[in-house]
């Protein structure tokens, strides 16, 4: 954004990333305080069964995961299956329709696996923290920046 008085509040290319693992197209991501308030956000398109997050883990902040159909004219058009576990005992939920999952701070969650994806879906992640544990994200950003610089 151009350097203007309020330009710092309007972000575009700095929030868009291409991920090699299980996502299609470009994701919208803020995991390092780019949006300034104490929130991290991710928007990811999935069109196959490659995506998974196998390791159960916790966070010291609340998180919401959302799953909706990828048809922008009808996000209830959901033709996929996502398996997701909550709690120490890995209580499994099978998501086959648009769903929002509230994950309170400290609640063990995952694995998360896309087991069927006959139509694209969108996964949203909203975390109530200013900085998500992002060592993996930082490595990806550095790689993309280096590739972009090499292409120029």
Backbone torsions as a table, in degrees:
resi	resn	phi	psi	omega
1	UNK	NA	144.4	179.2
2	UNK	-60.2	152.1	-179.8
3	UNK	-78.1	99.8	179.2
4	UNK	-131.4	175.1	-178.1
5	UNK	-57.6	-42.4	-176.2
6	UNK	-112.8	8.4	-178.8
7	UNK	-58.2	-27.2	180.0
8	UNK	-64.1	-17.2	-179.5
9	UNK	-90.7	-6.8	-177.9
10	UNK	-114.8	114.1	-175.5
11	UNK	-119.1	144.6	176.8
12	UNK	-133.4	-95.9	-170.9
13	UNK	-58.8	-25.7	-177.4
14	UNK	-69.6	-9.6	179.5
15	UNK	-106.2	2.7	-176.0
16	UNK	-108.7	132.8	-175.7
17	UNK	-140.5	148.7	172.1
18	UNK	-105.2	127.6	179.7
19	UNK	-112.0	138.2	-178.1
20	UNK	-79.6	-18.5	-169.1
21	UNK	-101.8	96.1	167.6
22	UNK	79.8	-7.3	177.6
23	UNK	-103.3	151.2	176.3
24	UNK	-111.2	145.3	178.3
25	UNK	72.4	-144.4	-174.5
26	UNK	-113.9	137.4	176.5
27	UNK	-97.1	152.1	172.5
28	UNK	-103.8	124.0	-170.7
29	UNK	-145.0	134.0	171.6
30	UNK	-135.8	100.3	-179.9
31	UNK	-119.1	0.3	-175.2
32	UNK	-127.6	37.4	175.5
33	UNK	77.6	11.1	-177.7
34	UNK	-60.0	-30.8	-178.8
35	UNK	-86.8	-1.2	174.7
36	UNK	74.4	-54.6	179.1
37	UNK	-68.4	172.7	-177.5
38	UNK	-76.8	68.3	177.0
39	UNK	-148.6	140.0	171.0
40	UNK	-115.9	147.9	-172.4
41	UNK	-140.7	141.4	173.9
42	UNK	-140.6	141.0	176.8
43	UNK	-130.5	114.7	-174.6
44	UNK	-130.1	134.2	176.0
45	UNK	-96.4	136.3	-178.6
46	UNK	-127.9	130.5	178.2
47	UNK	-132.4	18.0	178.6
48	UNK	-156.3	-174.9	-176.6
49	UNK	-99.6	16.9	179.5
50	UNK	-72.1	-29.8	-174.3
51	UNK	-72.6	132.7	171.9
52	UNK	-158.3	152.5	172.6
53	UNK	-128.8	91.9	-168.3
54	UNK	-75.8	-23.2	-171.3
55	UNK	-91.3	122.2	172.3
56	UNK	-62.9	142.1	-178.9
57	UNK	-158.8	173.8	175.9
58	UNK	-130.8	167.1	172.8
59	UNK	-131.9	158.7	175.3
60	UNK	-94.3	24.7	177.8
61	UNK	-143.7	158.7	176.3
62	UNK	-73.6	148.9	178.9
63	UNK	-140.7	147.1	173.5
64	UNK	-124.0	130.3	172.5
65	UNK	-110.8	133.4	178.5
66	UNK	-122.2	143.0	178.0
67	UNK	-129.2	120.2	179.2
68	UNK	-135.6	162.4	176.7
69	UNK	-66.5	151.3	-177.2
70	UNK	-84.8	0.5	178.1
71	UNK	-82.4	110.7	-176.2
72	UNK	-65.1	-17.8	177.8
73	UNK	-84.5	-16.1	179.7
74	UNK	-159.1	89.3	-177.4
75	UNK	-70.8	-6.1	173.8
76	UNK	-84.0	-5.1	176.7
77	UNK	-77.2	84.1	-170.8
78	UNK	-116.9	112.0	-179.0
79	UNK	-128.3	69.4	-178.4
80	UNK	-154.5	170.6	175.3
81	UNK	-134.6	125.5	178.5
82	UNK	-121.5	127.7	176.8
83	UNK	-103.3	131.5	-172.7
84	UNK	-142.8	136.0	-178.4
85	UNK	-113.5	145.1	176.4
86	UNK	-128.3	144.2	174.2
87	UNK	86.7	162.7	178.4
88	UNK	-56.1	-35.7	-177.2
89	UNK	-83.1	3.5	178.6
90	UNK	55.4	52.2	176.1
91	UNK	-63.5	120.5	-172.5
92	UNK	-92.4	138.5	174.2
93	UNK	-120.4	135.6	178.3
94	UNK	-109.1	113.3	-175.5
95	UNK	-95.4	118.3	179.5
96	UNK	-128.8	11.0	177.6
97	UNK	-150.0	165.5	180.0
98	UNK	-52.1	130.9	-172.3
99	UNK	-146.9	142.7	170.8
100	UNK	-115.7	134.3	-179.3
101	UNK	-117.5	120.8	176.6
102	UNK	-90.9	124.2	-178.9
103	UNK	-119.8	98.6	179.7
104	UNK	-63.9	153.9	176.6
105	UNK	-51.4	134.7	176.6
106	UNK	88.0	-10.7	-179.8
107	UNK	-79.3	124.6	176.4
108	UNK	-64.4	134.4	176.5
109	UNK	-145.2	155.9	-175.7
110	UNK	90.3	159.6	13.8
111	UNK	-71.1	157.6	174.8
112	UNK	-126.3	124.1	-177.0
113	UNK	-137.8	131.7	171.6
114	UNK	-86.4	111.3	-175.9
115	UNK	-98.3	-17.8	176.5
116	UNK	-152.6	137.5	178.9
117	UNK	-147.7	85.8	-179.1
118	UNK	-83.8	-20.2	172.4
119	UNK	-137.5	150.0	179.4
120	UNK	-57.6	146.9	174.8
121	UNK	-128.8	164.7	176.5
122	UNK	-117.7	132.6	173.5
123	UNK	-108.8	124.7	177.1
124	UNK	-106.3	141.9	173.9
125	UNK	-131.1	129.0	178.9
126	UNK	-129.5	118.3	-177.0
127	UNK	-121.1	132.0	-177.0
128	UNK	-87.7	69.8	176.7
129	UNK	-153.9	152.6	178.8
130	UNK	-80.6	-19.4	-177.7
131	UNK	-147.2	107.7	178.0
132	UNK	-74.2	148.3	173.8
133	UNK	-57.4	106.9	-166.0
134	UNK	-128.5	33.4	178.8
135	UNK	-61.1	-39.4	177.4
136	UNK	-66.8	-41.4	179.5
137	UNK	-65.5	-40.2	180.0
138	UNK	-63.1	-42.1	178.7
139	UNK	-61.6	-40.6	178.9
140	UNK	-66.1	-41.8	179.2
141	UNK	-62.4	-43.6	180.0
142	UNK	-62.9	-40.7	178.9
143	UNK	-64.3	-46.0	179.5
144	UNK	-62.9	-40.9	179.4
145	UNK	-63.3	-41.4	179.2
146	UNK	-65.7	-41.0	178.3
147	UNK	-64.7	-40.9	179.8
148	UNK	-64.8	-43.2	179.8
149	UNK	-65.0	-39.5	179.9
150	UNK	-66.7	-31.7	-178.9
151	UNK	-76.7	-18.9	-177.5
152	UNK	-78.0	NA	NA
